[in-house]
Amino acid sequence: MNGVVSVVGSLNIDHVVSVSEHPSPGETVLGLRLRTLPGGKGANQAVAAARAGAAVRMIGRIGDDPDGTRYLHALSRRGIDTSAVRRAPDQHTGRAHVTVDRTGENSVIVIPGANSTLTAAEVTTAAESIRTASVVLLQLETPLPAVEEAAELAAETGARLVLNASPVAPLPDRLLRLADPVIVNEHEHQRLAVRPRSVCVTLGADGARWGKYRERPPHTSVVDTTGAGDAFAGTLAGLLASGSTEQDALAAAVRAGAQATTWHGAQGWELP
């Protein structure tokens, strides 16, 4: 039986430029192609959880602009419940400017826009969507009070909390201790101030480890690494919500992260 994943997080429009190589500081390079793609760590992970078979609810904010409207319609067509995504008046939908070189490595600048207006009170209005979830999935591209409120609501009913502690930020001890697991890369892992219940460490091309389990990815021809970590996190949450063992969920998440490097952008499709 499919479980329910409630994702509290960001929604961005990604403007992705392909280049032969990344510019050095002060250098100008010519772009090869520009794509407008769906993004935001929250929405990326929601799409990945839905691909993994979970029923997904998205909680967040978009701007009062056509980009936000297009994005919501596209997510709804992919089976994601967006009824708890609210518009932020006088704000643009979050944006990211992504540069991808010929090896698939990327650099990203995020402009939060409407994402920065998500408050704890806004999350509280979506409490039922969180309390009735099997897994609540969080990241750090929205303000911390909103993240903390979602974690507390999950704790009230015993929903499993999965926290992707990225981008790096100082975090309260309680938030880290509520999560099972905290998903971090190797650099982020070194910066954790306390020991969470469990830590799942992503290792890039070497896969990931979670407790006693270690999984390596299949070989792929890398096109773009954007969103590979989000594909991993969303798939892990989706499989856990559906009752998979931690080992099976980890294996599927590593495969999904590898697959995500074979397409352009975070989600593998362009905005209509």
C-alpha positions in Angstrom: 0.0 0.0 0.0 1.4 3.4 -0.9 2.1 5.8 2.0 1.7 9.5 2.2 4.6 11.9 2.1 4.1 15.5 3.0 6.9 17.8 1.8 7.3 21.2 3.3 9.8 23.2 1.2 10.7 25.4 -1.7 9.5 25.7 -5.3 11.8 27.4 -7.8 12.0 28.1 -11.5 15.4 27.0 -12.6 17.1 28.9 -15.4 19.8 26.5 -16.5 22.7 27.5 -18.7 25.0 24.9 -20.4 28.6 26.0 -20.7 31.8 24.3 -21.8 33.4 25.2 -18.5 32.6 27.3 -15.5 33.9 30.9 -15.6 36.6 31.9 -13.1 35.9 35.1 -11.0 35.8 38.1 -13.4 35.7 35.9 -16.5 32.9 35.9 -19.1 32.1 32.7 -21.0 29.5 32.0 -23.7 26.5 29.9 -22.8 25.6 27.0 -25.1 21.9 26.6 -24.3 19.3 28.1 -21.9 16.5 26.0 -20.4 13.7 26.9 -18.1 13.1 24.0 -15.8 11.1 23.2 -12.6 13.2 23.2 -9.4 13.4 24.0 -5.7 14.6 21.4 -3.3 11.1 20.9 -1.9 9.4 20.4 -5.2 12.2 18.3 -6.6 11.9 15.9 -3.7 8.1 15.9 -4.0 8.4 14.8 -7.6 10.9 12.1 -6.7 8.7 10.8 -3.9 5.8 10.6 -6.3 7.9 8.7 -8.9 8.7 6.3 -6.1 5.0 5.5 -5.7 4.0 7.6 -2.7 1.0 9.9 -2.5 2.6 13.3 -2.1 1.3 16.6 -0.6 3.3 19.8 -1.2 3.3 22.6 1.3 5.0 25.9 0.4 4.6 29.3 -1.2 4.8 30.5 -4.8 4.7 34.1 -6.1 1.8 36.1 -7.5 3.1 35.5 -11.0 2.5 33.4 -14.1 5.6 31.2 -13.4 4.0 30.1 -10.1 0.7 29.3 -11.8 2.4 27.2 -14.5 4.4 25.3 -11.9 1.4 24.4 -9.8 -0.5 23.1 -12.8 2.4 21.0 -13.9 2.9 19.5 -10.4 -0.8 18.7 -10.2 -0.7 16.9 -13.5 2.0 14.7 -12.0 -0.3 13.7 -9.2 1.0 16.0 -6.4 -1.5 17.6 -4.1 -0.7 21.3 -4.2 -3.7 22.5 -2.3 -1.5 23.7 0.6 0.8 25.8 -1.7 -0.2 29.4 -1.2 0.5 32.5 -3.1 2.7 35.3 -1.6 1.4 38.7 -2.7 3.9 41.0 -4.3 6.6 38.3 -4.5 8.0 36.4 -7.4 8.2 32.6 -7.4 11.6 31.4 -6.2 14.3 31.3 -8.9 17.6 29.5 -9.3 20.3 30.3 -11.8 22.2 27.1 -12.6 25.3 26.7 -14.7 26.2 23.2 -15.9 29.6 22.4 -17.6 30.4 19.6 -20.1 31.2 17.2 -17.3 27.8 17.7 -15.7 29.1 19.6 -12.7 26.9 22.5 -11.7 27.0 25.8 -9.7 23.7 27.3 -8.4 22.6 30.7 -7.2 19.1 30.6 -5.5 16.9 33.7 -5.2 14.3 32.6 -2.6 11.4 35.0 -3.5 8.1 33.6 -2.2 9.9 30.8 -0.4 11.3 33.3 2.1 7.8 34.2 3.2 6.8 30.7 4.4 6.0 31.1 8.1 5.3 28.8 11.0 1.7 30.1 11.0 1.4 29.2 7.4 2.6 25.6 8.1 0.1 25.4 11.0 -2.7 26.0 8.6 -1.6 22.9 6.8 -1.4 20.9 10.0 -3.8 18.2 8.9 -1.7 17.4 5.8 1.3 16.9 8.0 -0.3 15.0 10.9 -1.9 12.5 8.6 1.3 11.7 6.6 3.4 8.6 7.0 6.6 10.6 6.3 7.2 14.4 6.6 10.1 15.5 4.4 11.9 18.8 5.0 14.9 20.8 3.7 16.4 24.2 4.4 15.4 26.4 1.5 12.5 27.9 3.5 12.8 29.8 6.8 13.8 27.7 9.8 10.7 28.5 12.0 8.5 26.9 9.3 10.8 23.9 9.2 10.7 23.6 13.0 6.9 23.9 13.1 6.5 21.1 10.5 8.9 18.9 12.6 6.8 19.5 15.8 3.6 18.7 14.0 5.1 15.5 12.7 6.3 14.6 16.2 2.8 15.0 17.6 1.4 12.1 15.7 4.6 10.0 15.3 5.0 10.6 11.5 8.5 9.8 10.5 10.6 12.9 9.9 13.2 12.9 7.2 15.4 16.1 7.1 17.7 16.9 4.3 19.9 19.4 6.1 20.8 21.4 3.0 21.7 24.1 2.3 24.1 24.1 5.3 22.7 26.2 8.3 23.0 26.1 12.1 20.2 23.9 13.4 18.5 23.5 16.8 19.5 20.3 18.6 15.8 19.2 18.9 15.2 19.4 15.2 18.2 17.2 14.5 17.1 14.7 17.2 13.6 14.4 15.8 14.7 13.4 12.3 15.2 9.8 11.3 17.3 10.1 9.2 19.1 13.4 8.7 20.3 13.4 5.1 23.6 15.2 4.6 26.6 15.0 2.3 30.1 14.3 3.7 30.9 18.0 4.2 27.6 18.7 5.9 28.0 15.7 8.1 31.2 17.1 9.6 29.3 20.3 10.6 26.5 18.6 12.5 26.6 19.9 16.1 24.8 16.9 17.7 24.3 13.2 17.0 20.8 12.7 15.4 18.8 9.5 15.7 20.3 8.4 12.4 22.4 10.0 9.7 22.3 9.1 6.0 25.4 10.4 4.3 25.4 10.8 0.5 28.8 10.2 -1.1 28.3 11.5 -4.7 29.6 9.1 -7.2 30.3 6.6 -4.4 26.6 6.2 -3.4 25.4 6.6 0.2 25.6 5.0 3.6 23.0 4.8 6.4 24.0 3.1 9.6 25.3 -0.4 8.7 24.1 -0.2 5.1 26.2 1.1 2.2 25.0 1.2 -1.4 26.9 2.1 -4.5 25.3 3.5 -7.7 25.1 1.9 -11.1 27.3 3.3 -13.8 25.6 6.2 -15.7 26.6 8.6 -18.4 26.5 11.9 -16.5 24.7 14.8 -18.2 23.9 17.1 -15.3 24.2 16.5 -11.5 21.6 19.1 -10.6 19.0 17.6 -8.3 20.6 14.2 -7.9 20.6 14.7 -4.1 16.9 15.7 -4.2 16.1 12.6 -6.2 17.8 10.6 -3.6 16.0 12.2 -0.7 12.6 12.1 -2.2 12.9 8.5 -3.3 14.1 7.5 0.2 11.1 9.2 1.8 8.7 7.7 -0.7 9.9 4.2 -0.1 9.9 4.6 3.7 6.4 5.9 3.6 5.3 2.8 1.6 6.8 0.4 4.2 10.1 -0.5 2.6 13.0 -1.5 4.8 15.7 1.0 5.3 18.1 -1.1 3.2 15.7 -1.3 0.3 14.8 2.3 0.5 18.5 3.3 0.5 19.3 1.1 -2.5 16.4 2.6 -4.5 17.4 6.1 -3.5 20.9 5.6 -4.7 19.6 4.3 -8.0 17.3 7.3 -8.4 20.1 9.7 -7.6 22.2 8.1 -10.3 19.4 8.2 -12.8 18.8 11.9 -12.1 22.3 12.7 -13.5 21.3 11.3 -16.9 18.9 14.2 -17.7 19.0 17.9 -17.8 17.7 19.8 -14.7 16.5 18.5 -11.4 13.2 16.8 -12.3 13.8 15.6 -15.9 11.1 17.6 -17.6 10.7 21.2 -18.9 7.9 23.6 -17.8 5.2 23.8 -20.5 
